[in-house]
Amino acid sequence: MGKDNDGRAYYESRRPTRKTGGGERYERWVIYKKGEDASAVPPEWWGWLHYMEDQPIPMEARKPWQLPYEPNKTGTVEAYRPPGSAYKGGHRPPATGDYDAWTPES
C-alpha cells in the first residue's frame, strides 16, 4: 500500500479476510522499520490502518501547528526525572524561603 517518512511499510490483503455488517473487509497491517511502537504510526496512516479512511491522508494535509512525532520515553533511561526523584539521587534542592504556609483563622 505504501510507506511513511520513517520507513514503516503499510499493507492491505489482496482478498477480503472477513465479512462485516457493511460488506467485506480487507486486513491491514504495518511493518515497523525501527522497533515496534504503535504510538509512532503517524495520523496520516492511523486513520487508514483503523478503517476510518479508504486511503491514507496526504502528508500535504498536515497543519503548520502539528509537531513531528516524539516517542514516549517512559520506562527508558531517557525518561523525565524530576528533581528529588529517587532516580536522580533522591535529594531535592533546599526550599528558597519564598513560601508562606496558609493557616486557617481560628
N, C-alpha and C positions, 0 to 999 in steps of 0.2 A: 504494500500500500504506500509506504513512504518512510522518511527518516526526519528526525528533528535536528536542530542545530548542534545538539550534544552527541549525536551519533546513535541514539536509540532508534531501533527499527520497529515499525508497526505493520502488522499483518492482519489479513482477513481471510477466512477459509474460502475455498473456491465453491463449495456447495453448502447449502443450509445445513446446520447441525442440529437444530431443534425447531419445533413449531411453537408459536406463541399465539395468544388470542387474536393478534392482528395479522398473522401470517407467519412467514418463515424468518428465522434469524440466523445470521452468519456469525461464527465465532471470531472474536477479535482479541489480539494479544500484542504484547510488546516484548522485545528482546533488549535487555539493558546492555550498554557497552561498558560502563564503569561501575560495577556493583549494582545490586538491586535496591532501589529506593523508590517506592511507589509515589512518594510525595514529589519526586523530581519530574514527573510527567508534566509537560507544560500545558497550560489551559487550552491551547490550540488543538492538542491531541486528546486531552482528558475527556472532552465532550464526545468526541468520536468514539473513543475507547469504551465509554459507558452508554453508547447507543442514544445519545442526546442529539447528535448531529449525523447526517448521512455522509458528509465529507469533513475533513479537518478544516478548521478556520485558518485562512491565510495569515501568515506572520505579519503582513502589512496592516492587518486589522488591529494590531496592538495599539494601545493608547500611550501617549508620551509619559504619563504618570505611572505606568506599570513598570515595576522594578524587575531586574533579572532574578532568577531563582537563586536562593541561598539555602543550602541544605541545613536541616535541623541537626545541631551538634550535640544534643542531649545524649549523655552516656558515653561521650568520647573525651579524649584528653583536651580537645578544643572547646569544650562546653564552657559557658559563662560561669564563673565562680565569684560570687560577691565577696567583698571584703569581710573578713571574720569567718568565712567558710572553713570547715574542717579540712577541706582540700587545699586551702591556702595557709595552713598553719594554725588556724583556729584563733588568731589574735586580731581583735578589732582595734582600730586606731582609737586613742582616748577621745572622750567627748570634748567638744570645743568650748563648752560653757555658755553657749548662746541659747540654751533650752531652759524655759521656765515651766516647771511642772504645774498643772492645774490642780487646785484643791477646791472642793465644793464649799460654799458658805455654810456655816453651821447655824 
